[in-house]
Amino acid sequence: MESRYNPAAIETKWQRVWADQGLDRADEDPTKPKYYALSMFPYPSGNLHMGHVRNYTITDVISRVRRMQGCRVLHPMGWDAFGLPAENAAIDRGIPPGQWTYQNIAQMKQQLKHLGLSYDWNREVATCAPDYYRWTQWIFLQFYGAGLAYQQEAAVNWDPVDQTVLANEQVDSDGRSWRSGAKVERKLLRQWFLKITDYAEELLQDLDKLPGWPERVKTMQANWIGKSTGAEVIFVADTGDEISVFTTRPDTLWGATFMVLSPEHPLLAKLTTPAQAEAVKTYQQQAAAKSDMDRLADDKEKTGVWTGSYATNPVNGEKVPIWIADYVLMGYGTGAIMAVPAHDQRDFEFARQFGLSVKVVVQPDDQPLDGETMTAAWPHDGRMVNSGPLDGVPAGKGDGESVTTAIQWLEANGKGQGQVNYRLRDWLISRQRYWGVPIPMVHCPDCGTVPVPEEQLPVCLPESVAFSGRGPSPLATLEDWVNVPCPTCGALAQRETDTMDTFIDSSWYFLRYADARNQERVFASTKVNDWLPVDQYVGGIEHAILHLLYSRFFTKVLRDRGLLNFDEPFQRLLTQGMVQGLTYMNPNKAGKDKWVPAHLVKDPDNPLDPDTGDPLERLYATMSKSKGNGVAPGDVLAKYGADTARMFILFKAPPEKDLEWDDADVEGQYRFLNRVWRLFTEFIDERDTASPWQVTVPPAAELSKPEKELRRAIHTAIKEISADIEGDYQFNTAVSELMKLSNALNDAPCKESPVYAEGMQTLLLLLAPFAPHIADELWHQLGHDESVHRQPWPQVDETALVADEITLVIQIMGKTRGTIEVPAESDQAALEQYARESEVAQRYLDGQTVKKVIVVPGKLVNFVVAK
C-alpha cells in the first residue's frame, strides 16, 4: 500500500469512479424511506467562496449518512442564473449574458465536483434555460388564471438620466443610480404584482407547522407579514371625498387633531386648494427624489405641507386639517393616517414643527398631562379622557379594553369597522431588464391584456440584443420581438416587455428537482408528492424572509391548483453561520478604505497600513472582496485536498455559528487524515492477507480487558456520532469523536484482535460522510469491492458500552490520593471494602482513626479521619 497520503491523486480517482458508477443518483426504490436534502442553489458568479463550501458540505454529510442509513436520497444542485450581474457583464465585456452565465456555470460545476459533493447531476437545473423558464411562465399563467397576478400602477425607482426603472439593488445607499450616478426619483408606472396578501393569514398561521425551523427565522417572517388588529375609519373631506384610515389605536380617535396623507395619494389633486397647489407640487417633487428608507428615518427633520383642505373626524365631528408628509408611504396601509400627537411621538414632533393642536385623550394616573405643555408624546397606558363614550375606560396598546370598547362603539354607531391588517404588501414582480423570464402576456388594443397560450411557451428571450447600459429594457427596443398577433383576435398587439423578479425563479426550483427532465409537464404530481417536502434545507440567514416566504407562497398556490398535496415546502431549516477571515482595519479611515487586504500587511505581529503607517486593528469579519480577507477554496484544495477542507469546515464550529478561518486548524485536520492513512498503512501491511476480511467479534466473555476497552471506545463513537448527526447537526463534536476513536485504535495493545479490525472498519464507515475520498480509498485497500458509501451505517452494540470495571477514586479528607479498578456492579459496602483494602488507603491511613466513610457509588470513596 502507498505509504504517503496523496489527496490529489485519491480524490481525482474517486470522483471519476463515482461518476462512472452513478453512485449519487437518486434511488427511486419505493420500498425505501425517502430523504430530500437541499442546499440553496447559488448564483453562477464564476467562483465558489468559502460560504458555499460550508453550506454544501453540511448538506452533503447529511445526504451521505441518510444513504448509509437505508434511505433513498434526493440531493440535487442547480443555478439561480438570471439577474443583474449578467447584464453588467454584457455591458462591461461585450458578450451576451447567456454566454457569460453558462461559462460561469461550467466553471463552478467543476469546482463543486472537486469537493466530492454527492449530487445527482442528472437533475441539474438552470433558471435561465428555456426548458426551465418555460415552466416558470406556465406557473405565472396559473397565478393569472387564479386571479393572483394583476397589473396596476406602482411607485418605482426612476433614473432621470438613463430614463429607466431601477430595482432596489441598483440604488446605492445614497439613493443614486448604480449606472448614471443620478439621484433616483420615485415614479408611478404600470407594474405586475402577485397577490401574496391573499395568503397572509395562512402564511402566518402555518409557521406553527414548522417546528424544525429556527425560532428567529419564524419570528422574522411573522414580523414581515406584520399582522395588526384595529379598525378602518372613514374621514370625509370638505370636497365630499372619503379618506380611509386604518388604525391600531381607534380608542385615540378623539385625540386626532390633523390628518397626514402620502405625497403620492390619489386624492391630492382634488384635495389641494389653488392657494396651496404650488407648495404641494414642489413638496411632491422633493419627496419623489427620496428613498423610502430616507423618508422613514426616525432622526430626520419632520417636513410637510398643508393641502388647504379639512376633513371631519367621524367620532366627534371636529374639523381637522389635511396635510401631506413624506413619512407616510402609499405602500403601507391606506396612504393616509389620523395624527394623534399627544400619544404618538412622530405625530407629536410634526405637530410642534407646524404649530398644530395637541389633545390628550389618555391620562396617566400619576402625572396629569397638558397638551400645551407636553414635551413628548405619551404612548403608554392610562385612562381615557376627553373621549366621550370611552371616558374612564382603562387604556392600553394592542387588544386593551379601550381598543375593544372603541371598536364596538364604532361598529354600533356606523362610524367604523373592526379590521385585521397586514404589513405584507403584494409582490411587485416586474423588472425592466433583459436577463430574466419574459412575462407571458400580450397587450391587444381590442382584447386588452391577454395571456400567451400554454402551447406557445416558452416566450424565449431574443439573442440579438444590444446592451448600452442606457435607456429602457433592451426588449422594448426590439420591434420584431415586441409586435405580435393577439392570441385571441389576431390583431397587431405587443408583448409585455417586463421580465420577472428573479425571486420567482427560486420560488419553485425545489419542486422541479423531483422531476427535472419532464418535457410534458412542470412536474408529475406523483413524483413531487413523493419526494416533497424537503426534509432538510440549508442556506444563509440572509434568505430568511423573502426567499422562504415566496417559496411558501408558491407552494400553497400550487397546492390550491391541485398540483401538490402538502402545505409547506421545507420541513427542517438550517441557517449556517458565516465564514470569517482574519481582517485588518485602519480605525482612522472610513468606508471601504478602512480595510487593508491581508497580503499587503508585511508583519502580522505588528500590522501597519502600507499607505499611512497607521497601526491596524486585527479582527475576524465575514470574508469579502472589499475587506481583502477571503480564502480561495481552490487554493485550499490544491494544498490540502477536499477531504481536509471538509473536515476543517465541519470541525471548526457548530454549523449555525460563525466560523473563524484559521490556517493552523486546517493544517491540524490535514495531519489527522495523515494519521488515519498511516494507521491503515500499518494495519494492511502487517495483516495476514490469507485471513478473511469480514470481521467476526468473539463473545464478550472471551475478550480480554484491552479488547473490551477498545470495543467500548468503538461503540461509544458510533453512539455519539449518530446522536450528533440526528440532533442539531453538531458536526464539530462528531469530528472530535472520530479523532478520539482514531487515537484509541492507535494506542490499542491488541492490534491482532478481531476487535481491532472491527474498529478499523467502523472508523472508515463513520469517517465516510465527512471525508469521502480517503474513506473509499482505504475501504478498498481493506479488500472490499463495493463503495464504502453503499455500506450500512454502523449500529451500536449496547452491551459493548457496559463496563466490567470502573475506576474508583480514593480520597483522604477530600483530597485525592489515588485510584483503583473495581468491579462495575459493586454496591456501596463492596466499594468501601475495596477502598479500605487498597494499597493507597493502607499507605495514607496508617496509624489514623477513620471517623467516617463517604461513598459516592461508581465514583469515589472518601475517608474522614480524626485530627
SEDOTOR-502888 format. One record per residue (C-alpha): residue in three letters; y negated, z negated, x. Coordinates in steps of 0.2 Angstrom, whole numbers, padded with zeros to 4 digits, always signed. Each point is the difference from the previous one (the first is absolute). Example, Ala and Ser with C-alpha at 12.3 -4.5 7.8 and 13.67 -1.06 7.14 Angstrom:
ALA+0022-0039+0062SER-0017+0003+0006
***
This chain:
MET+0000+0000+0000GLU-0018+0004+0006SER-0006-0016+0008ARG-0019+0004-0003TYR-0008-0001-0017ASN-0008+0017-0003PRO-0009+0000-0017ALA-0007+0018+0002ALA+0017+0008+0002ILE+0009-0012-0013GLU-0013+0002-0013THR-0002+0019+0001LYS+0019+0001-0001TRP+0002-0010-0016GLN-0014+0007-0009ARG+0008+0017+0002VAL+0017-0007-0005TRP-0006-0008-0015ALA-0009+0016-0006ASP+0015+0010+0003GLN+0011-0012-0010GLY-0013-0002-0014LEU+0002-0019+0002ASP-0016-0004-0009ARG+0001+0010-0016ALA+0000-0009-0016ASP+0017-0004-0007GLU+0002+0006-0018ASP+0016-0010-0003PRO-0003-0008-0017THR+0013-0014+0004LYS-0011-0008+0013PRO-0016-0010-0005LYS-0016+0009+0004TYR-0014-0005+0011TYR-0016+0009+0002ALA-0011-0005+0015LEU-0017+0009+0002SER-0014-0001+0012MET-0017+0007-0006PHE-0001+0018+0007PRO-0013+0004+0013TYR-0014+0012+0001PRO+0005+0013+0013SER-0014-0003+0012GLY+0011+0006+0014ASN+0004-0016+0009LEU+0009-0016-0005HIS-0008-0016+0004MET+0007-0017+0002GLY-0003-0005-0018HIS+0011+0014-0005VAL+0014-0005+0012ARG-0001-0018-0007ASN+0001+0006-0018TYR+0014+0012+0002THR+0011-0011+0011ILE-0001-0014-0012THR+0007+0012-0014ASP+0012+0008+0011VAL+0008-0017+0005ILE+0002-0004-0019SER+0007+0017-0004ARG+0013-0002+0014VAL+0006-0017-0005ARG+0002+0005-0018ARG+0011+0015+0005MET+0011-0012+0010GLN+0000-0012-0015GLY+0008+0014-0010CYS-0015+0007-0009ARG-0004+0019-0002VAL-0018+0000+0007LEU-0014+0012-0004HIS-0012-0001+0015PRO-0012+0016+0000MET-0015+0005+0009GLY-0014+0013-0005TRP-0019+0004+0003ASP-0015-0005-0010ALA-0007+0017+0006PHE-0016+0005-0010GLY-0017-0008+0004LEU-0016+0002+0009PRO+0005-0001+0018ALA+0009+0017-0001GLU-0016+0008-0007ASN-0010-0008+0015ALA+0013+0008+0012ALA-0002+0017-0009ILE-0019-0002+0004ASP+0001-0007+0017ARG+0015+0011+0007GLY-0002+0016-0010ILE+0018-0001-0007PRO+0007-0001-0018PRO+0003-0018-0006GLY+0018+0004-0004GLN+0003+0006+0018TRP-0008-0016+0007THR+0010-0011-0012TYR+0017+0008+0003GLN-0002-0001+0019ASN-0004-0019-0002ILE+0015-0002-0011ALA+0012+0008+0012GLN-0007-0011+0014MET+0001-0016-0009LYS+0017+0004-0007GLN+0007+0001+0018GLN-0009-0016+0004LEU+0009-0009-0014LYS+0017+0007+0005HIS-0003-0007+0017LEU-0001-0017-0007GLY+0018+0002-0007LEU-0006-0003-0018SER+0014+0003-0012TYR-0008+0012-0012ASP+0008+0013-0012TRP-0011+0014+0006ASN+0009+0011-0014ARG-0012-0008-0012GLU-0016+0002+0010VAL-0016+0004-0010ALA-0017+0006+0004THR-0013-0002-0013CYS-0009+0016+0006ALA+0016+0011-0003PRO-0001+0011-0016ASP+0018-0006-0005TYR-0007-0018+0000TYR-0018+0003-0008ARG+0008+0011-0013TRP+0007-0015-0007THR-0016-0010+0003GLN-0009+0013-0011TRP+0014-0002-0013ILE-0002-0018-0001PHE-0019+0002-0002LEU+0004+0011-0015GLN+0011-0014-0007PHE-0015-0012+0001TYR-0011+0014-0009GLY+0013+0002-0013ALA+0000-0019-0003GLY-0019+0000-0002LEU-0001-0010+0017ALA-0009+0014+0010TYR-0018+0005-0006GLN-0016+0006+0007GLN-0017-0007-0002GLU-0016-0003+0009ALA+0000-0013+0014ALA-0011-0006+0014VAL+0005+0007+0017ASN-0006+0000+0018TRP-0011+0015+0003ASP-0005+0007+0016PRO-0018+0008-0003VAL+0001+0010+0017ASP+0018+0007-0002GLN-0002+0001-0019THR+0018-0007-0002VAL+0009-0015-0007LEU+0006-0013+0012ALA+0015-0012-0002ASN-0003-0018+0004GLU+0008+0001+0017GLN-0013+0014+0005VAL-0014-0012-0002ASP-0004-0012+0014SER-0005-0018+0000ASP-0018+0005+0000GLY+0002+0011-0016ARG-0001+0017+0010SER+0011+0015-0001TRP+0013+0001+0014ARG-0005+0019+0002SER-0018+0003-0002GLY-0006-0018+0003ALA-0011+0001-0016LYS-0003-0015-0011VAL+0013+0001-0014GLU-0006+0001-0018ARG+0009-0004-0016LYS+0002+0014-0012LEU+0008+0004-0016LEU+0014+0013+0000ARG+0015+0005-0011GLN+0015-0008+0007TRP+0018-0003-0004PHE+0007-0017-0004LEU+0017-0008-0003LYS-0001-0013-0014ILE+0008-0015+0010THR-0010-0012-0011ASP+0013+0004-0014TYR+0012-0010+0010ALA-0011-0014+0007GLU+0008-0014-0010GLU+0018+0006+0004LEU-0005+0002+0018LEU-0006-0018+0000GLN+0014-0008-0010ASP+0014+0009+0010LEU-0006-0008+0016ASP+0011-0014-0006LYS+0015+0011+0001LEU-0002+0001+0019PRO+0006-0016+0008GLY+0004+0009+0016TRP-0019+0004+0003PRO-0011-0011+0010GLU-0011-0010-0011ARG-0016+0005+0009VAL+0004+0019-0004LYS+0003-0004-0019THR-0016-0010+0000MET-0010+0014+0008GLN+0007+0012-0014ALA-0004-0012-0014ASN-0018-0002+0007TRP-0002+0019+0001ILE+0006+0002-0018GLY-0012-0014-0004LYS+0004-0006-0017SER-0014-0009-0009THR-0002-0007-0018GLY-0016+0000-0009ALA-0009+0009-0014GLU-0009+0017-0003VAL-0017-0002-0007ILE-0012+0013-0006PHE-0019-0001+0004VAL-0010+0012-0011ALA-0015+0009+0009ASP-0017+0003-0008THR+0006+0018+0000GLY+0014-0004-0011ASP+0013+0003+0014GLU+0014-0012+0002ILE+0003-0008+0017SER+0017-0007+0002VAL+0002-0015+0012PHE+0017-0009+0005THR-0002-0018+0005THR+0012-0013+0006ARG-0013-0013-0005PRO-0005+0004-0018ASP-0004-0018-0003THR-0016+0003+0011LEU-0006+0014-0011TRP-0014-0011-0007GLY-0007-0001+0018ALA-0001+0019+0003THR-0018+0003+0003PHE+0001+0019+0006MET+0013+0014+0002VAL+0004+0010+0016LEU+0007+0017-0001SER+0007+0011+0014PRO-0012+0013+0007GLU+0013+0013-0005HIS+0002-0006-0018PRO+0000+0014-0013LEU-0012-0008-0012LEU-0014-0001+0013ALA-0008+0017-0005LYS-0003-0007-0017LEU-0004-0018+0004THR-0013+0004+0013THR-0018+0000-0007PRO-0012+0014+0007ALA-0010-0013+0009GLN+0015-0006+0010ALA+0008+0017+0002GLU-0006+0004+0018ALA+0004-0018+0006VAL+0018+0001-0008LYS+0003+0018+0008THR-0006-0006+0017TYR+0012-0015-0001GLN+0014+0010-0005GLN-0002+0012+0015GLN+0000-0016+0011ALA+0015-0007-0007ALA+0010+0017+0001ALA-0003-0001+0019LYS+0009-0017+0002SER+0018-0003+0001ASP+0009-0012-0013MET+0003-0012+0014ASP-0019-0001+0004ARG-0004-0002-0018LEU+0011-0014-0003ALA-0004-0010+0016ASP-0004-0018-0004ASP-0014-0002+0014LYS-0010+0015-0005GLU-0017-0001-0008LYS+0001+0002-0019THR-0009+0016-0006GLY-0002+0008-0017VAL-0011+0008-0012TRP-0005-0003-0019THR+0005+0014-0011GLY-0015-0004-0012SER+0012-0004-0014TYR+0008-0015-0008ALA+0016-0005-0009THR+0004-0013-0013ASN+0012-0014+0005PRO+0013+0000-0014VAL+0002-0019-0001ASN-0018-0006-0002GLY-0010+0016-0003GLU-0011-0002+0015LYS-0007+0015+0009VAL+0005+0002+0018PRO-0007+0013+0012ILE+0012+0014+0007TRP+0000+0002+0018ILE+0009+0011+0013ALA+0007-0007+0016ASP+0011+0007+0013TYR+0011-0016+0001VAL+0008+0007-0017LEU+0012+0014+0002MET+0006+0012-0013GLY+0018-0001+0007TYR+0001-0019-0005GLY+0000-0006-0018THR-0011+0010-0011GLY-0014+0003+0012ALA-0011-0013-0009ILE-0001-0019+0001MET-0009-0014-0009ALA-0009-0010+0013VAL+0001-0019-0002PRO-0011-0006+0015ALA+0002-0018-0003HIS+0019+0001+0003ASP+0003+0015+0011GLN-0008+0000+0018ARG-0002+0019+0001ASP-0009+0000-0016PHE-0010-0015+0005GLU-0006+0008+0016PHE-0004+0016-0010ALA-0010-0010-0013ARG-0010-0009+0013GLN-0004+0016+0009PHE-0007+0008-0015GLY-0007-0015-0010LEU+0013+0000-0014SER+0004-0014-0012VAL+0013-0013+0005LYS+0008-0009-0015VAL+0013-0014+0003VAL+0014+0000-0012VAL+0013-0011+0010GLN-0007-0017+0004PRO+0009-0011+0012ASP+0003-0018-0005ASP-0008-0008+0015GLN-0015+0011+0005PRO-0010+0008-0014LEU-0006+0018+0004ASP-0016+0008-0003GLY-0001+0019+0000GLU-0018+0000+0007THR+0004-0011+0015MET+0018+0004+0004THR+0003+0006+0018ALA+0017+0007-0002ALA+0012+0005-0014TRP+0012-0013-0008PRO+0016+0009-0001HIS+0010-0016-0003ASP+0007-0010-0015GLY-0011-0010-0012ARG-0004+0000-0018MET-0008+0014-0011VAL-0018-0001-0005ASN-0013+0011-0007SER+0015+0010-0007GLY+0000-0002-0019PRO+0018-0002-0006LEU+0006-0005+0017ASP-0011-0014+0004GLY+0009-0015+0006VAL+0016+0009+0004PRO+0007-0003+0017ALA-0003+0015+0011GLY+0011+0007+0014LYS+0005+0016+0008GLY+0015+0010-0004ASP+0009-0005-0016GLY-0011-0016-0003GLU-0003-0007-0017SER-0018+0008-0001VAL+0007+0017+0004THR+0014-0001-0013THR-0013-0007-0013ALA-0012+0014+0004ILE+0012+0014-0002GLN+0006-0007-0017TRP-0018-0001-0006LEU-0004+0017+0006GLU+0015+0008-0009ALA-0003-0011-0016ASN-0019+0006-0001GLY+0003+0018+0005LYS-0010-0002+0016GLY+0014+0004+0013GLN+0018+0002+0003GLY+0012-0010+0012GLN+0006+0012+0013VAL+0011+0001+0016ASN-0007+0010+0014TYR+0006+0006+0017ARG-0009+0003+0016LEU+0013+0014+0003ARG-0008+0017-0003ASP+0008+0017-0003TRP+0006+0009+0015LEU-0012+0014+0006ILE+0012+0012+0008SER-0011+0015+0003ARG-0004+0005+0018GLN-0011+0015+0005ARG+0011+0004+0015TYR+0012+0013+0005TRP+0015-0009+0008GLY+0007-0008-0016VAL+0010+0004-0015PRO-0009+0012-0012ILE-0003-0007-0017PRO+0010+0012-0011MET-0013+0003-0013VAL-0010+0016-0006HIS-0017+0000-0008CYS-0001+0014-0013PRO-0017+0004-0009ASP+0010+0002-0016CYS+0015-0013+0000GLY-0009-0013+0011THR+0011-0009+0013VAL+0017+0006+0000PRO+0015-0006+0010VAL+0009+0012+0012PRO+0018+0003-0008GLU+0014-0009+0009GLU+0009+0016+0004GLN-0016+0006+0010LEU+0001-0016+0012PRO-0004-0003+0013VAL-0018+0006+0001CYS+0000+0003+0018LEU-0014-0003+0012PRO-0006+0017+0007GLU+0002+0002+0019SER-0015+0011+0004VAL-0013-0013-0001ALA-0016-0002+0011PHE-0005-0018+0005SER-0018-0002+0005GLY-0002-0018-0004ARG-0015+0004-0012GLY-0002+0003-0018PRO+0013-0002-0014SER+0019+0000+0001PRO+0006+0016+0008LEU+0011+0003-0016ALA-0016+0003-0010THR-0005+0014+0011LEU+0016+0010-0002GLU-0003+0012-0015ASP+0017+0008+0000TRP+0008-0017-0001VAL-0012-0008-0012ASN-0001+0014-0013VAL+0016+0001-0010PRO+0005+0005-0018CYS+0000-0015-0012PRO+0019-0005-0003THR-0004-0001-0019CYS-0010+0015-0004GLY+0000+0011+0015ALA-0019+0000+0002LEU-0009-0001+0017ALA+0000-0019+0004GLN-0002-0010+0016ARG+0012-0012+0009GLU-0005-0018+0002THR-0006-0001+0018ASP+0002-0019+0003THR+0015-0006+0009MET+0008-0017-0003ASP-0003-0017+0008THR+0014-0002+0013PHE+0005-0016-0008ILE+0008+0011-0013ASP+0012+0007+0013SER+0006-0017+0005SER+0001-0007-0017TRP+0017+0008-0003TYR+0008+0005+0016PHE+0012-0014+0000LEU+0008+0008-0016ARG+0002+0017+0008TYR+0010-0007+0014ALA+0014-0004-0012ASP+0002+0019-0004ALA-0011+0008+0013ARG+0008+0018+0000ASN+0000+0002-0019GLN-0008+0017-0003GLU+0002+0000-0019ARG-0008-0017-0004VAL-0011-0013+0007PHE+0016-0010+0002ALA+0015-0004-0010SER-0002-0015-0010THR+0018-0006+0003LYS-0003+0000+0019VAL-0017-0009-0001ASN+0007-0013-0012ASP+0014-0002+0012TRP-0009-0003+0016LEU-0016-0007-0007PRO-0009-0013+0001VAL-0003-0001+0018ASP+0009-0015+0006GLN-0011-0003+0015TYR-0017+0007+0003VAL-0009-0002+0017GLY-0018+0004+0004GLY-0017-0007+0005ILE-0010-0012-0010GLU-0014+0013-0001HIS+0010+0009-0014ALA+0002-0016-0010ILE-0012+0006-0014LEU-0002+0018-0003HIS+0016+0008+0006LEU+0011-0013-0008LEU-0010+0000-0016TYR+0000+0019-0002SER+0019+0000+0004ARG+0003-0013-0013PHE-0011+0010-0012PHE+0009+0016+0003THR+0017-0008-0002LYS-0005-0007-0017VAL-0007+0017-0006LEU+0016+0009+0005ARG+0010-0013-0008ASP-0009+0003-0016ARG+0003+0018+0001GLY+0018-0003+0000LEU+0003+0004+0019LEU+0004-0018+0006ASN+0008-0015-0007PHE-0008-0014+0011ASP-0017-0008-0001GLU-0005-0003+0018PRO+0003+0011+0016PHE+0002-0013+0014GLN+0011-0016-0002ARG-0004-0008+0016LEU-0016+0003+0011LEU-0003-0005+0018THR-0017+0002+0007GLN+0002+0000+0019GLY-0013-0007+0011MET-0011+0010+0012VAL+0004+0003+0018GLN-0013-0007+0011GLY-0004+0005+0018LEU-0009-0010+0014THR-0018+0005-0003TYR-0016-0002+0011MET-0017-0003-0009ASN-0018-0001+0007PRO-0008-0013-0011ASN-0017+0007+0005LYS+0003+0017-0008ALA+0001+0005-0018GLY+0010+0012-0010LYS+0013+0011+0008ASP-0008-0002+0017LYS+0005-0018+0001TRP+0019+0005+0003VAL+0005+0004+0018PRO+0016+0010+0002ALA+0013-0010+0010HIS+0003+0014+0013LEU-0019-0002+0005VAL+0002-0018+0004LYS+0004-0002+0019ASP+0004-0018+0001PRO+0009-0007-0016ASP-0002-0018+0007ASN-0019+0003+0001PRO-0004+0013-0012LEU-0017+0008+0001ASP-0009+0014-0009PRO+0001+0015+0012ASP-0018+0006-0006THR-0010-0016-0001GLY+0011-0013+0010ASP+0000-0012-0015PRO+0014-0012-0001LEU+0012+0006-0013GLU+0009-0010-0014ARG+0019+0001-0001LEU+0008+0000-0017TYR+0014+0008-0010ALA-0006+0013-0013THR+0009+0013-0011MET+0003+0016+0011SER-0012+0014-0002LYS-0007+0014+0009SER-0018-0007-0001LYS+0005-0016+0008GLY+0010+0009+0014ASN+0014-0013-0002GLY+0015+0011-0006VAL+0017+0002+0007ALA+0008+0017-0002PRO+0017-0001-0007GLY+0006+0015+0011ASP-0005-0009+0016VAL+0010-0015-0005LEU+0015+0010-0005ALA-0001+0010+0016LYS+0000-0016+0011TYR+0012-0012-0010GLY+0008+0010-0014ALA+0000-0001-0019ASP+0012-0014-0001THR-0011-0011+0011ALA-0016+0005-0010ARG+0010-0005-0016MET+0006-0016+0006PHE-0018-0005+0006ILE-0008+0005-0016LEU+0013-0011-0010PHE+0000-0014+0012LYS-0018-0003+0003ALA-0005-0006-0017PRO+0006-0002-0018PRO-0003+0017-0009GLU-0014-0007-0011LYS-0010-0007+0014ASP-0011+0009+0012LEU+0008+0005+0017GLU-0008-0002+0017TRP+0006+0013+0012ASP+0005-0007+0016ASP+0008+0011+0014ALA+0009-0015+0007ASP+0009-0003-0016VAL+0005+0018-0001GLU+0007-0002+0018GLY+0009-0015-0006GLN+0009+0010-0014TYR+0004+0013+0013ARG+0008-0013+0011PHE+0010-0007-0015LEU+0008+0017-0003ASN+0004+0002+0018ARG+0009-0016-0001VAL+0010+0006-0015TRP+0004+0016+0010ARG+0006-0010+0015LEU+0010-0012-0011PHE+0010+0014-0008THR+0001+0009+0017GLU+0009-0015+0007PHE+0011-0002-0016ILE+0006+0018+0000ASP+0003+0002+0019GLU+0010-0016+0000ARG+0010+0003-0016ASP+0018+0005+0000THR-0002+0018-0008ALA+0018-0001-0005SER-0003-0014-0012PRO-0006+0004-0018TRP-0018+0001-0004GLN+0001-0008-0017VAL-0003-0019+0001THR+0012-0012-0008VAL-0006-0018+0002PRO+0014-0014+0000PRO-0001-0014-0012ALA-0012-0014+0003ALA+0014-0012+0005GLU+0005+0011+0014LEU-0018+0002+0008SER-0006-0010+0014LYS-0016-0010-0001PRO-0011+0014+0009GLU+0007+0013-0012LYS-0004-0011-0015GLU-0018-0002+0007LEU-0002+0018+0003ARG+0007+0005-0017ARG-0012-0012-0008ALA-0015+0008+0010ILE+0007+0017-0007HIS+0000-0004-0018THR-0016-0010+0001ALA-0008+0016+0006ILE+0008+0009-0015LYS-0006-0013-0012GLU-0018-0002+0007ILE-0003+0019+0002SER+0006+0004-0017ALA-0011-0013-0008ASP-0015+0006+0010ILE+0003+0018-0007GLU+0004-0005-0018GLY-0015-0012-0002ASP-0018+0004+0006TYR+0005+0012+0014GLN-0002-0012+0014PHE+0005+0013+0013ASN-0008-0010+0014THR+0012-0015-0002ALA+0014+0013-0003VAL-0003+0007+0018SER-0001-0018+0007GLU+0018-0002-0007LEU+0006+0016+0008MET-0007-0007+0016LYS+0009-0017-0002LEU+0017+0009-0004SER-0002+0011+0015ASN-0003-0016+0011ALA+0015-0009-0008LEU+0011+0015+0005ASN-0007+0001+0017ASP+0003-0019+0003ALA+0017+0000-0008PRO+0014-0006+0012CYS+0013+0009-0011LYS-0004+0019+0003GLU+0019+0004-0002SER+0001-0007-0017PRO+0001+0010-0016VAL-0014-0011-0006TYR-0011+0007+0014ALA+0005+0018-0005GLU-0005-0005-0018GLY-0016-0006+0006MET-0004+0016+0009GLN+0004+0011-0015THR-0010-0011-0011LEU-0015+0000+0012LEU+0000+0019-0002LEU+0002+0000-0019LEU-0015-0012-0001LEU-0010+0009+0013ALA+0003+0018-0008PRO-0014+0000-0013PHE-0013-0007+0013ALA+0005+0011+0015PRO+0010+0014-0007HIS+0002+0011+0015ILE+0007-0013+0013ALA+0011-0007-0014ASP+0008+0016-0004GLU+0002+0004+0018LEU+0009-0016+0004TRP+0010+0001-0016HIS+0008+0016+0006GLN+0002-0007+0018LEU+0011-0013-0008GLY+0011+0014-0006HIS-0005+0002-0018ASP-0002+0018-0007GLU-0011-0003-0015SER-0018-0005+0001VAL-0004-0018+0000HIS-0012+0003-0014ARG+0015+0004-0011GLN+0008-0016+0003PRO-0001-0015-0013TRP-0012-0014+0003PRO+0008-0015+0008GLN+0005-0014-0012VAL-0001-0018+0004ASP+0016-0010+0002GLU-0006-0017-0007THR+0014-0009+0009ALA-0006+0006+0017LEU-0016-0010-0003VAL+0009-0016-0002ALA-0001-0010+0016ASP+0015-0010+0006GLU-0011-0011+0010ILE-0018-0006+0000THR-0011-0006+0014LEU-0004-0018-0003VAL-0016-0007+0008ILE+0001-0018+0007GLN-0016-0010-0001ILE-0004-0018+0007MET-0015-0007-0009GLY-0005+0017-0006LYS+0001+0008+0017THR+0012+0014+0003ARG+0013-0004+0014GLY+0012+0014-0002THR+0012+0010-0012ILE+0018+0001-0004GLU+0011+0012-0009VAL+0009-0008-0015PRO+0010+0007-0015ALA-0011+0008-0013GLU+0008-0009-0015SER-0003-0017+0008ASP-0006-0013-0013GLN-0013-0013+0005ALA+0012-0013+0006ALA+0009+0013+0011LEU-0017+0006+0007GLU-0004-0018+0005GLN+0017-0003+0008TYR-0002+0016+0010ALA-0017-0005+0006ARG+0005-0018+0005GLU+0015+0007+0010SER-0010+0014+0008GLU-0004-0001+0019VAL-0019+0001-0004ALA+0000-0015-0011GLN+0011-0010+0012ARG-0012+0003+0014TYR-0016-0004-0009LEU+0006-0014-0011ASP+0009-0010+0014GLY-0004-0018-0002GLN-0011+0002-0015THR+0002-0006-0018VAL-0001+0013-0013LYS-0009-0007-0015LYS+0001+0016-0011VAL+0007+0017-0001ILE-0009+0014-0009VAL+0011+0015-0004VAL-0007+0017-0005PRO+0015+0010-0006GLY+0003+0016+0010LYS-0015-0004+0012LEU-0001-0016+0009VAL+0004-0018+0003ASN-0013-0012+0005PHE+0004-0018+0007VAL-0013-0013-0002VAL+0002-0014+0013ALA-0007-0018+0002LYS-0014-0002+0012
***
